[in-house]
């Protein structure tokens, strides 16, 4: 990993900020230090400066450190953190364990102890192993919803018994199987993990998600309600509970949970994303657009809406499927690649019997993503079907497809 050259310190007490700034100077390293006195300021600085390490107070009046750290780690889950606290309740201790925080310093400060702990944290971060680098890459890809790409990074050594990252690797593997909808492999992996650590929060959350995906909604909700009861400030568990209620069509309960999330973190992107899904499910497209405008995971949302429409098409509810695809494409036009949604919309029109409309959409899908061979194969089949009926495919679309294909091949050959 690159050297620790940027540190963000978060506390509303100026004397504490000064203590850490002076301590960092004593390290004798070239380190850029930024300080924030509010959660909003910390979030803004984190986005602008991309710090390598966070030092954060646990107790703060405006936004608690518990929430600040969870927000900062949402996009960069392996971001190292040093937390300092005057006191921690049992609930606080449980939450730090769930979030994987090992570097906690008590107050009042002991300068030598603080210096040694900070120095050791930096030394550890600057000497991570090749395995640790790989598992962090996988973790980042999973966070971004790039499950197939993450799967390519897996190899035998990561999951061997003697690997120091084996358990984490298995956790991410379970997340990947869930992400690509391979429920059989997900269930097998989760069962192994539960046998090893039956009370691990991350594993229980994955089990709850698996239950929701299999339609065992009561079991999923019961698991998550217990987790939220034990640790009510764990934002990921709260959002997961809201999502489970959405999947179970218990919309009012879902809205109550999302309201609780907003009270803790009004800008929580995970909650906005789930609220967008709920509004979409209820047919309130304007509200869905409002929520989704505040999120970044467009490709993940495209996959979610695609699965909803596929389920409708599978039951021959083609009009509903078509409406779902069209709504999703409209909502995500500026947030994600929609070629897969357009492709499946084209297939839905084909199954409904409108070949010209199907051909138009399949061409649109391919032209927007010329490496998407499934769209090219599908439009070729539909073109043959149109000809077999004695008609001619739209020649202007045919020429656009030929042009896009030729340009893509030239680019591929020259790269």
C-alpha positions as a printed NumPy array, in Angstrom:
array([[  0.   ,   0.   ,   0.   ],
       [  1.093,   3.602,  -0.536],
       [  2.555,   5.429,   2.431],
       [  0.182,   7.055,   4.898],
       [  0.514,  10.658,   3.749],
       [ -2.972,  12.044,   4.463],
       [ -4.731,  11.934,   7.829],
       [ -8.157,  13.336,   8.677],
       [ -8.831,  14.226,  12.339],
       [-12.464,  14.658,  13.426],
       [-13.51 ,  16.239,  16.725],
       [-15.429,  19.305,  17.833],
       [-12.928,  20.036,  20.634],
       [-10.121,  22.238,  19.308],
       [ -7.64 ,  21.156,  22.003],
       [ -8.023,  17.526,  20.935],
       [ -7.417,  18.439,  17.305],
       [ -4.263,  20.303,  18.34 ],
       [ -3.085,  17.316,  20.42 ],
       [ -3.281,  14.997,  17.412],
       [ -1.743,  17.512,  15.015],
       [  1.296,  17.896,  17.28 ],
       [  1.531,  14.137,  17.808],
       [  1.55 ,  13.564,  14.031],
       [  4.339,  16.122,  13.705],
       [  6.344,  14.114,  16.262],
       [  6.204,  11.116,  13.911],
       [  8.698,  12.918,  11.697],
       [  6.854,  11.993,   8.508],
       [  5.592,  14.107,   5.628],
       [  1.888,  13.83 ,   6.387],
       [ -0.879,  16.164,   5.241],
       [ -3.286,  16.756,   8.112],
       [ -6.888,  17.925,   7.67 ],
       [ -9.234,  18.611,  10.574],
       [-13.02 ,  18.659,  10.766],
       [-15.305,  19.7  ,  13.612],
       [-18.573,  18.331,  12.176],
       [-19.705,  15.215,  10.375],
       [-20.653,  17.183,   7.271],
       [-17.219,  18.817,   7.14 ],
       [-15.539,  15.43 ,   7.618],
       [-17.58 ,  13.928,   4.781],
       [-16.701,  16.841,   2.485],
       [-12.975,  16.627,   3.299],
       [-12.951,  12.847,   2.862],
       [-14.405,  13.191,  -0.631],
       [-12.013,  15.993,  -1.588],
       [ -8.792,  14.707,  -0.02 ],
       [ -9.215,  10.899,   0.06 ],
       [ -7.416,  10.434,   3.416],
       [ -5.424,   7.276,   4.156],
       [ -6.321,   7.212,   7.858],
       [ -9.038,   8.672,  10.099],
       [ -8.65 ,   9.748,  13.729],
       [-12.108,  10.381,  15.163],
       [-13.771,  11.178,  18.49 ],
       [-16.476,   8.715,  19.478],
       [-18.485,  11.287,  21.461],
       [-19.587,  14.382,  19.54 ],
       [-22.633,  16.592,  19.98 ],
       [-23.634,  17.306,  16.381],
       [-23.028,  14.013,  14.564],
       [-21.742,  11.166,  16.76 ],
       [-18.432,   9.611,  15.78 ],
       [-20.296,   6.313,  15.483],
       [-22.189,   7.704,  12.503],
       [-19.287,   9.666,  11.006],
       [-17.063,   6.583,  10.841],
       [-19.795,   4.434,   9.289],
       [-20.391,   7.096,   6.619],
       [-16.699,   7.458,   5.802],
       [-16.293,   3.697,   5.533],
       [-19.355,   3.21 ,   3.351],
       [-17.419,   3.861,   0.129],
       [-14.014,   2.669,   1.404],
       [-14.656,  -0.213,   3.828],
       [-10.98 ,  -0.911,   4.587],
       [-10.209,   2.709,   5.575],
       [ -8.143,   2.461,   8.806],
       [ -9.536,   4.348,  11.797],
       [ -8.246,   5.276,  15.247],
       [-11.084,   6.099,  17.632],
       [-10.682,   7.932,  20.927],
       [-13.333,   7.967,  23.631],
       [-13.945,   9.186,  27.173],
       [-16.26 ,   6.298,  27.876],
       [-17.998,   3.539,  25.988],
       [-21.235,   1.834,  26.898],
       [-21.792,  -1.868,  26.288],
       [-23.783,  -0.896,  23.204],
       [-20.845,   1.199,  21.94 ],
       [-18.401,  -1.65 ,  22.492],
       [-20.7  ,  -4.058,  20.651],
       [-20.977,  -1.645,  17.729],
       [-17.194,  -1.193,  17.463],
       [-16.834,  -4.987,  17.369],
       [-19.483,  -5.275,  14.651],
       [-17.764,  -2.596,  12.601],
       [-14.352,  -4.225,  13.03 ],
       [-12.683,  -1.375,  14.944],
       [ -9.621,  -2.594,  16.828],
       [ -7.763,   0.692,  17.344],
       [ -9.499,   2.45 ,  20.244],
       [ -7.799,   4.852,  22.622],
       [ -9.172,   5.872,  26.014],
       [ -9.199,   9.416,  27.394],
       [ -7.752,  11.439,  29.009],
       [ -4.848,  11.08 ,  26.592],
       [ -1.598,   9.431,  27.563],
       [  0.764,  11.011,  25.03 ],
       [  3.216,   8.114,  24.906],
       [  0.476,   5.518,  24.557],
       [ -1.3  ,   7.57 ,  21.864],
       [  1.965,   8.054,  19.97 ],
       [  2.819,   4.344,  20.082],
       [ -0.675,   3.284,  19.019],
       [ -0.743,   5.701,  16.095],
       [  2.775,   4.71 ,  15.048],
       [  1.877,   1.01 ,  15.16 ],
       [ -1.295,   1.57 ,  13.132],
       [  0.667,   3.402,  10.444],
       [  3.413,   0.751,  10.447],
       [  0.78 ,  -1.98 ,  10.033],
       [ -0.933,  -0.159,   7.17 ],
       [  2.326,   0.517,   5.349],
       [  3.392,  -3.121,   5.466],
       [  0.266,  -5.025,   4.485],
       [  0.742,  -8.361,   2.724],
       [ -0.068,  -9.262,  -0.866],
       [ -3.037, -11.279,   0.442],
       [ -4.336,  -8.255,   2.333],
       [ -4.005,  -6.071,  -0.766],
       [ -5.969,  -8.609,  -2.79 ],
       [ -8.743,  -8.997,  -0.226],
       [ -9.096,  -5.205,  -0.027],
       [ -9.41 ,  -5.023,  -3.805],
       [-12.158,  -7.653,  -3.675],
       [-13.831,  -5.79 ,  -0.814],
       [-13.848,  -2.551,  -2.795],
       [-15.292,  -4.212,  -5.909],
       [-18.031,  -5.881,  -3.85 ],
       [-18.858,  -2.513,  -2.261],
       [-19.231,  -1.06 ,  -5.759],
       [-21.488,  -3.945,  -6.838],
       [-18.922,  -5.289,  -9.343],
       [-19.453,  -8.912,  -8.349],
       [-18.236, -10.691, -11.475],
       [-15.081,  -8.578, -11.515],
       [-14.504,  -9.309,  -7.822],
       [-14.866, -13.042,  -8.451],
       [-11.952, -12.913, -10.912],
       [ -9.631, -11.857,  -8.094],
       [-10.25 , -15.006,  -6.084],
       [ -7.662, -17.752,  -6.029],
       [ -6.986, -20.869,  -3.948],
       [ -4.613, -19.34 ,  -1.365],
       [ -7.168, -16.757,  -0.212],
       [ -9.573, -19.377,   1.127],
       [ -7.073, -21.949,   2.42 ],
       [ -7.216, -22.758,   6.137],
       [ -3.83 , -21.219,   6.862],
       [ -4.622, -17.943,   5.101],
       [ -4.922, -14.986,   7.526],
       [ -7.661, -13.503,   5.34 ],
       [ -9.578, -16.761,   4.798],
       [-12.672, -15.832,   6.827],
       [-12.971, -12.384,   5.223],
       [-12.475, -13.946,   1.804],
       [-15.316, -16.394,   2.46 ],
       [-17.553, -13.533,   3.61 ],
       [-16.923, -11.63 ,   0.381],
       [-17.411, -14.809,  -1.632],
       [-20.848, -15.223,  -0.044],
       [-21.627, -11.587,  -0.937],
       [-20.571, -12.25 ,  -4.523],
       [-22.755, -15.37 ,  -4.84 ],
       [-25.709, -13.353,  -3.536],
       [-24.857, -10.491,  -5.881],
       [-24.884, -12.715,  -8.964],
       [-27.96 , -14.618,  -7.7  ],
       [-26.223, -17.988,  -7.25 ],
       [-28.262, -18.85 ,  -4.164],
       [-27.081, -22.459,  -3.934],
       [-23.423, -21.468,  -3.614],
       [-24.319, -18.551,  -1.348],
       [-26.214, -20.849,   0.998],
       [-23.325, -23.339,   1.104],
       [-20.754, -20.623,   1.86 ],
       [-22.936, -18.942,   4.497],
       [-23.538, -22.284,   6.234],
       [-19.767, -22.804,   6.551],
       [-19.294, -19.311,   7.948],
       [-22.119, -19.639,  10.481],
       [-20.676, -22.907,  11.741],
       [-17.396, -21.089,  12.401],
       [-18.818, -17.829,  13.813],
       [-22.54 , -18.241,  14.585],
       [-22.926, -14.764,  16.111],
       [-20.982, -12.732,  13.561],
       [-23.085,  -9.738,  12.495],
       [-21.899,  -9.703,   8.884],
       [-22.709, -13.382,   8.436],
       [-26.146, -13.102,  10.017],
       [-26.883, -10.133,   7.755],
       [-25.919, -12.219,   4.712],
       [-28.112, -15.061,   5.961],
       [-31.034, -12.635,   6.314],
       [-30.483, -11.414,   2.77 ],
       [-30.41 , -14.981,   1.5  ],
       [-33.684, -15.676,   3.309],
       [-35.297, -12.631,   1.682],
       [-34.128, -13.719,  -1.762],
       [-35.574, -17.197,  -1.18 ],
       [-38.896, -15.748,   0.002],
       [-38.38 , -16.658,   3.689],
       [-39.282, -13.121,   4.719],
       [-40.31 , -13.822,   8.309],
       [-36.969, -15.476,   9.068],
       [-35.031, -12.634,   7.437],
       [-36.933,  -9.972,   9.369],
       [-36.603, -11.834,  12.691],
       [-32.822, -12.054,  12.27 ],
       [-32.452,  -8.389,  11.415],
       [-34.843,  -7.15 ,  14.101],
       [-32.745,  -8.95 ,  16.709],
       [-29.547,  -7.408,  15.311],
       [-31.046,  -3.907,  15.356],
       [-32.323,  -4.432,  18.895],
       [-28.801,  -5.361,  20.032],
       [-27.088,  -2.551,  18.126],
       [-29.57 ,   0.196,  17.171],
       [-26.933,   2.522,  15.68 ],
       [-25.567,   0.021,  13.167],
       [-26.692,   1.759,   9.98 ],
       [-26.07 ,  -1.232,   7.707],
       [-28.255,  -3.483,   9.865],
       [-30.987,  -0.837,   9.963],
       [-30.982,  -0.372,   6.19 ],
       [-30.961,  -4.153,   5.723],
       [-34.043,  -4.431,   7.94 ],
       [-35.815,  -1.77 ,   5.908],
       [-34.903,  -3.613,   2.712],
       [-36.224,  -6.89 ,   4.138],
       [-39.54 ,  -5.189,   4.913],
       [-39.663,  -3.889,   1.316],
       [-39.089,  -7.395,  -0.034],
       [-41.856,  -8.707,   2.255],
       [-44.235,  -5.976,   0.993],
       [-44.468,  -4.51 ,   4.49 ],
       [-44.026,  -0.998,   3.183],
       [-45.182,   0.971,   6.224],
       [-42.715,  -0.84 ,   8.466],
       [-39.982,  -0.228,   5.9  ],
       [-40.734,   3.5  ,   5.909],
       [-40.563,   3.552,   9.715],
       [-37.118,   1.963,   9.611],
       [-35.849,   4.38 ,   6.956],
       [-37.107,   7.244,   9.116],
       [-34.922,   5.906,  11.937],
       [-31.95 ,   5.838,   9.576],
       [-32.607,   9.449,   8.554],
       [-32.649,  10.503,  12.215],
       [-29.127,   9.087,  12.567],
       [-27.809,   9.981,   9.111],
       [-30.106,  12.07 ,   6.943],
       [-27.906,  11.67 ,   3.851],
       [-27.43 ,   7.907,   4.058],
       [-27.074,   6.726,   0.45 ],
       [-27.961,   3.112,   1.204],
       [-31.273,   4.23 ,   2.697],
       [-31.966,   6.582,  -0.218],
       [-31.351,   3.735,  -2.629],
       [-33.753,   1.431,  -0.776],
       [-36.354,   4.2  ,  -0.487],
       [-36.021,   4.714,  -4.23 ],
       [-36.666,   1.026,  -4.804],
       [-39.706,   1.187,  -2.519],
       [-41.139,   4.24 ,  -4.297],
       [-40.542,   2.501,  -7.637],
       [-42.32 ,  -0.611,  -6.352],
       [-45.281,   1.52 ,  -5.276],
       [-45.403,   3.204,  -8.684],
       [-44.41 ,   6.642,  -7.38 ],
       [-41.831,   7.425, -10.064],
       [-41.352,  11.081,  -9.156],
       [-40.494,  10.141,  -5.562],
       [-38.275,   7.296,  -6.786],
       [-36.399,   9.754,  -8.999],
       [-35.986,  12.135,  -6.054],
       [-34.407,   9.43 ,  -3.896],
       [-32.285,   7.884,  -6.636],
       [-30.876,  11.286,  -7.585],
       [-29.096,  11.191,  -4.211],
       [-27.363,   7.854,  -4.838],
       [-24.397,   6.72 ,  -6.91 ],
       [-24.916,   2.987,  -7.495],
       [-26.732,   3.277, -10.8  ],
       [-25.536,  -0.037, -12.229],
       [-26.63 ,  -1.903,  -9.08 ],
       [-30.062,  -0.292,  -9.315],
       [-30.295,  -1.179, -13.011],
       [-29.678,  -4.822, -12.11 ],
       [-32.331,  -4.646,  -9.364],
       [-35.015,  -3.215, -11.646],
       [-34.024,  -5.634, -14.399],
       [-34.687,  -8.569, -12.054],
       [-38.126,  -7.181, -11.152],
       [-39.08 ,  -6.924, -14.823],
       [-37.68 , -10.372, -15.674],
       [-39.866, -11.879, -12.941],
       [-42.928, -10.222, -14.468],
       [-42.031, -11.396, -17.983],
       [-41.531, -14.941, -16.691],
       [-45.213, -15.039, -15.725],
       [-46.226, -13.707, -19.17 ],
       [-47.153, -10.325, -17.637],
       [-45.554,  -8.607, -20.629],
       [-47.321,  -5.269, -20.301],
       [-46.205,  -4.965, -16.663],
       [-42.68 ,  -6.046, -17.572],
       [-42.51 ,  -3.517, -20.414],
       [-43.763,  -0.735, -18.151],
       [-41.18 ,  -1.692, -15.515],
       [-38.336,  -1.633, -18.048],
       [-39.448,   1.695, -19.487],
       [-39.767,   3.278, -16.029],
       [-36.346,   1.973, -14.984],
       [-34.683,   3.227, -18.175],
       [-36.227,   6.652, -17.655],
       [-35.105,   6.816, -14.017],
       [-31.564,   5.602, -14.619],
       [-30.787,   7.271, -17.946],
       [-28.201,   9.571, -16.354],
       [-26.991,   7.191, -13.628],
       [-26.151,   3.863, -15.259],
       [-25.578,   1.88 , -18.413],
       [-29.057,   0.853, -19.508],
       [-28.199,  -1.353, -22.501],
       [-29.203,  -4.523, -20.619],
       [-32.557,  -3.027, -19.648],
       [-33.145,  -1.935, -23.256],
       [-32.108,  -5.407, -24.476],
       [-34.576,  -7.169, -22.182],
       [-37.26 ,  -4.641, -23.097],
       [-36.686,  -5.608, -26.718],
       [-37.07 ,  -9.284, -25.843],
       [-40.302,  -8.541, -23.97 ],
       [-41.737,  -6.823, -27.066],
       [-40.692,  -9.845, -29.138],
       [-42.517, -12.205, -26.791],
       [-45.533,  -9.927, -26.992],
       [-45.389, -10.269, -30.803],
       [-44.248,  -6.791, -31.904],
       [-41.164,  -7.623, -33.985],
       [-40.469,  -4.104, -35.409],
       [-40.511,  -2.603, -31.9  ],
       [-38.319,  -5.447, -30.647],
       [-35.843,  -4.89 , -33.485],
       [-35.686,  -1.153, -32.778],
       [-34.869,  -1.675, -29.104],
       [-32.348,  -4.462, -29.687],
       [-30.559,  -2.224, -32.179],
       [-30.561,   0.602, -29.63 ],
       [-29.074,  -1.73 , -27.028],
       [-26.319,  -2.918, -29.346],
       [-25.45 ,   0.513, -30.734],
       [-25.01 ,   1.875, -27.197],
       [-22.765,  -1.09 , -26.242],
       [-21.247,  -2.697, -29.381],
       [-19.34 ,  -5.317, -27.391],
       [-22.688,  -6.684, -26.15 ],
       [-22.86 ,  -9.671, -28.512],
       [-26.097, -11.025, -27.048],
       [-27.898,  -7.959, -28.374],
       [-26.354,  -8.401, -31.826],
       [-27.351, -12.078, -31.955],
       [-30.882, -11.236, -30.793],
       [-31.407,  -8.429, -33.31 ],
       [-30.133, -10.731, -36.093],
       [-32.721, -13.351, -35.112],
       [-35.523, -10.789, -34.995],
       [-34.43 ,  -9.445, -38.409],
       [-34.779, -12.981, -39.823],
       [-38.232, -13.31 , -38.234],
       [-39.314, -10.022, -39.798],
       [-38.104, -11.179, -43.203],
       [-39.861, -14.537, -42.808],
       [-43.127, -12.602, -42.475],
       [-42.429, -10.905, -45.803],
       [-41.36 ,  -7.564, -44.299],
       [-38.079,  -5.624, -44.238],
       [-36.221,  -4.544, -41.083],
       [-35.703,  -0.785, -40.691],
       [-32.801,  -0.118, -43.074],
       [-31.625,   2.998, -41.205],
       [-31.215,   0.913, -38.045],
       [-29.41 ,  -1.819, -39.986],
       [-26.887,   0.745, -41.247],
       [-26.357,   2.165, -37.753],
       [-25.71 ,  -1.336, -36.399],
       [-23.226,  -2.083, -39.196],
       [-21.433,   1.193, -38.565],
       [-21.244,   0.63 , -34.79 ],
       [-19.991,  -2.932, -35.305],
       [-17.305,  -1.888, -37.78 ],
       [-16.11 ,   0.95 , -35.562],
       [-15.944,  -1.342, -32.522],
       [-13.963,  -3.998, -34.417],
       [-11.497,  -1.408, -35.711],
       [-10.979,  -0.076, -32.189],
       [-10.53 ,  -3.581, -30.781],
       [ -7.996,  -4.523, -33.458],
       [ -5.944,  -1.361, -32.93 ],
       [ -5.92 ,  -1.501, -29.148]])
